[in-house]
Amino acid sequence: MRKTVAVINFTLDGVGDHSAGLADSELHEHYTQLLRESDVILYGHTTYRLMEYWREVLQNPVSDPSMNSFAQAIDQIPKVVFSRTVKEFADRWTSARISSQKLEDEVKFLKQSAGKSILVGSPDLIIQLLNLNLIDECQFCIHPVLTAGGTRLFDGIRQRIRMNLLRTKTFKNGAVILYYEPVNQAR
């Protein structure tokens, strides 16, 4: 069975915001490799729109080769977008589709299919899937930044979830990825 992996950046004060971190070459290289080792990434509408920045980098490469490599990797991985309001994008990645199923049904179907890991890259989807006991691993990248505002990542958790620390990875810029496995969830 495929693993569902929650991948999110957040700040020391718990704000889950991809744009609040300290992205650098080392982090871009890490996430490029993660994308290449996975088969699909799930996004909510808001995060999908945020990630469209990388389409611009594809069309107009930047001076940082790690950003260009990340743009290529994010372009190539299939994306499944969940939205209650948007049913079709006029301008989108060719590797993206809007799910016609409920999140729970889509994830259960994907987990039963052959392939590599299923990444989940949106805070709302991560919370929903944790509440549904459908996350197998969490990769929380904590950036050494205090934002003093924003939505806290775990505000929507409905029950206590114990996590087992699998390993850590520290980056030169002070960011740390904590790899956790939810251990008290019924599967």
Helices and strands as residue ranges (DSSP letters): E 4-11, G 18-20, H 25-36, E 38-44, H 45-51, H 53-59, H 65-76, E 79-82, E 96-98, H 103-112, E 117-120, H 123-131, E 137-143, E 163-170, E 176-182
